[in-house]
């Protein structure tokens, strides 16, 4: 039975954390909260969020791993609607970071159960994602596990970022490539 296998892999503690996380997600999704109250609720659930942050309805997944305490967001951040934030590891946003609508941030890779035939070639791993102060991520972009985006870097809409982005860089494409720098940072 699939459910039994999943429970064996995450264990009873993981199952408990998953259930508690689902209750938190339900509260965040079902309550028609203005962004200021959503931010207060996220803080209550363990997130560290700076003053003036504006967080629209987003989806958090894998809360049974780091929980919402793994979500850190600096002052005056803007997180657009329908962003997908994978909390298998930490997501750390500096001050004045903008995530446009439908940005996806992944903090893990896992092709399936421990005995999946691809596990040897693609072992499960988690790694935090960090976006430096003043960073901008355009609509529909995807940031992969372990990526660090430097301060005041600009990620164009629809890009897939699979490696670190230097401070002040402008990246675009699939995979994202540097197309120029801003503010004479380099």
Residue pairs with C-beta under 8 A, 6 or more apart in sequence:
5 113
6 113
7 15
9 113
9 114
10 18
10 64
14 64
15 64
17 63
17 64
17 65
17 67
18 63
18 64
20 63
20 64
21 60
21 63
21 64
21 67
22 63
24 45
24 63
24 68
25 59
25 60
25 63
27 41
28 38
28 41
28 42
28 57
28 60
29 57
29 59
31 37
31 41
33 41
35 54
35 55
35 56
36 54
38 55
38 56
38 57
39 49
39 53
39 54
39 55
42 49
42 55
42 68
42 71
43 49
45 67
45 68
46 67
46 68
46 69
47 68
47 69
47 71
47 72
47 73
48 69
48 71
48 72
48 73
49 55
49 71
49 72
49 73
49 77
50 73
50 74
50 75
50 76
50 77
50 95
51 75
51 76
52 75
52 76
53 73
53 74
53 75
53 76
53 77
53 78
53 79
54 77
54 78
54 79
55 73
55 77
55 79
56 79
56 80
56 81
56 83
57 81
57 82
58 79
58 81
58 82
58 83
58 84
58 85
59 82
59 83
59 84
59 85
60 68
60 71
60 85
60 87
61 84
61 85
61 86
61 87
61 88
62 86
62 87
62 88
62 107
62 108
63 87
65 87
65 88
65 89
65 108
65 126
66 87
66 88
66 89
66 90
67 87
68 87
70 87
70 89
70 90
70 91
70 128
71 85
71 87
71 90
71 91
72 90
72 91
72 92
72 93
73 79
73 93
73 97
74 93
74 94
74 95
74 96
74 97
74 133
75 95
75 96
76 95
76 96
77 93
77 95
77 96
77 97
77 98
77 99
78 97
78 98
78 99
79 99
80 98
80 99
80 100
80 101
80 102
80 103
80 139
81 101
81 102
82 101
82 102
83 99
83 101
83 102
83 103
83 104
83 105
84 102
84 103
84 104
84 105
85 91
85 105
86 104
86 105
86 106
86 107
86 108
87 107
88 107
88 108
88 126
88 145
89 107
89 108
89 126
89 127
89 128
89 129
89 145
90 107
90 128
90 129
91 105
91 107
91 128
91 129
91 130
92 128
92 129
92 130
92 131
93 99
93 130
93 131
93 135
94 130
94 131
94 132
94 133
94 134
94 135
94 151
95 133
95 134
96 133
96 134
97 131
97 132
97 133
97 134
97 135
97 136
97 137
98 135
98 136
98 137
99 105
99 131
99 137
100 136
100 137
100 138
100 139
100 140
100 141
100 157
101 139
101 140
102 139
102 140
103 137
103 138
103 139
103 140
103 141
103 142
103 143
104 141
104 142
104 143
105 129
105 142
105 143
106 129
106 142
106 143
106 144
106 145
107 126
107 127
107 128
107 129
107 145
107 146
108 124
108 125
108 126
108 127
108 145
109 122
109 124
109 125
109 145
110 124
111 118
111 119
111 122
111 124
112 118
112 119
125 145
126 145
127 145
127 146
128 146
129 143
129 144
129 145
129 146
129 147
129 148
129 149
130 147
130 148
130 149
131 137
131 143
131 148
131 149
131 153
132 148
132 149
132 150
132 151
132 152
132 153
132 167
133 151
133 152
134 151
134 152
135 149
135 150
135 151
135 152
135 153
135 154
135 155
136 153
136 154
136 155
137 143
137 149
137 155
138 154
138 155
138 156
138 157
138 158
138 159
139 157
139 158
140 157
140 158
141 155
141 156
141 157
141 158
141 159
141 160
141 161
142 159
142 160
142 161
143 149
143 155
143 161
144 160
144 161
144 162
147 161
147 162
147 163
147 164
147 165
148 164
148 165
149 155
149 161
149 164
149 165
150 164
150 165
150 166
150 167
150 168
150 169
151 167
151 168
152 167
152 168
152 182
152 183
152 185
153 165
153 166
153 167
153 168
153 169
153 170
153 171
154 169
154 170
154 171
154 182
155 161
155 165
155 171
155 172
155 176
156 170
156 171
156 172
156 173
156 176
156 179
158 174
159 171
159 172
159 173
159 174
159 176
160 173
160 174
160 175
160 176
161 171
161 175
161 176
162 175
162 176
163 175
163 176
165 171
165 176
165 178
166 178
166 181
166 185
166 186
167 185
168 181
168 182
168 183
168 185
168 186
169 178
169 180
169 181
169 182
169 185
169 186
170 178
170 179
170 180
170 181
170 182
171 177
171 178
171 179
172 179
173 179
